[in-house]
Amino acid sequence: MLRNLLLFCLLLLPLGSQAATLIPAVPKIQAKGYLLTDFHSGRVLAEKNADERMEPASLTKMLSAYVVDHELAKGNIHLDDMVTISEKAWRMPGSRMFVEVGKKVSVGDLLKGVIIQSGNDATVALAEHVAGSEDAFVSLMNQHAAELGMSNSHFVNATGLPHKDHYTTPRDLATLARALIRDFPENYKLYSQKSFTFNGIKQFNRNKLLWRNKYVDGIKTGHTESAGYCLVASMLRDDMRLISVVLGTRSEEARASESQKLLTYGYRFFETHRLYGAGEPLTTARIWKGARPELPLGLAEDLYVTIPKGRYKQLEAKMTMDSRIVAPVRKGQVLGSVELSLDGEPYAERKLVALDEVAEGGLFDRLLDEVRLMFE
């Protein structure tokens, strides 16, 4: 029977000798729903109604921009492509970039119009350029949402105009925000741009935190009468990035101040550490009946943890793996786990995988190991 072999259990080295910080209750946030998470670790630090379906308003444009970024990365479209503005795009109600029907505008300018000016006209123009029609583009949006794991979201337009079947959740928006930053870091820089001038009209980014907090570099605002005032914000400070999602506040000022409350709470009372790197050998496994006797094991992705400040000395790491691993072994095959605990309570777990492959050994090696295994 297969059994688990405990490799080691160790206390991670403390970053300092500071005392543990007392963690207060999450501040009262005047919003229909919210969520605060760490970008690297994915740890949720605060939430309310995080899985309740809500109107995203122009936060929808985060997904529209993600789809455009994806098409740019694949080479299907280019930033210097010229897009002819349709009458539908020109007639879009709500916030606008002020494009003119029949005129040609570059994809790059339209993308700025979507992200910085939140232009509904620019969004529809891009949707038509990418997929031929807004309806076809929305189909792409929903496919990408499903692939990202946005399981409680559904979109019926590219702009965020109200519709009973157009909804998302704070948790799904946090997932989307992480994907925007992770998958397209160069294009993400647009979200920190404070203004954009097009056709002689200068418009300012509606994210007030870009002016109030030098560490905030995005992401997107939204507002309709039914959705209220919404904001997804991201803040990078000392290599720690937090993402806040606030939906359904009462005003522009409220969405900014309530988001700042969450971000301040996260940075004041928590810290994030990178413990292990992807592909970094953490231990060595004995391989039976293989072309070689040993194989390095590690993680498929970097392992980050977000913990209360001053608690690093209480964090413990334990690695376990199966004690009888028989060749062939493929690269990436799960052969154990890394388990983290804090004060004796489970905190995080990641799969321990083979960092290389091991083919089946020759007949003599297999027979010899078969005899050895009889005495194991």
Secondary structure, DSSP 8 states (H G I E B T S, - for coil): ---EEEEEEEE---S---------------SSEEEEEETTT--EEEEESTTS-B--GGGHHHHHHHHHHHHHHHTSS-TT-EEE--HHHHT--SS-----TT-EEEHHHHHHHHHTS--HHHHHHHHHHHHSSHHHHHHHHHHHHHHHT-TT-B-S-SS----TT-BB-HHHHHHHHHHHHHH-HHHHGGGG--EEEETTEEEE-S-THHHH-TTEEEEEEEEETTTEEEEEEEEEETTEEEEEEEEEESSHHHHHHHHHHHHHHHHHHEEEEEEE-BT---EEEEEESBSSSEEEEEBSS-EEEEEETT-GGGEEEEEEEES-EES-B-TT-EEEEEEEEETTEEEEEEEEEESS-B-B--HHHHHHHHHHHHT-
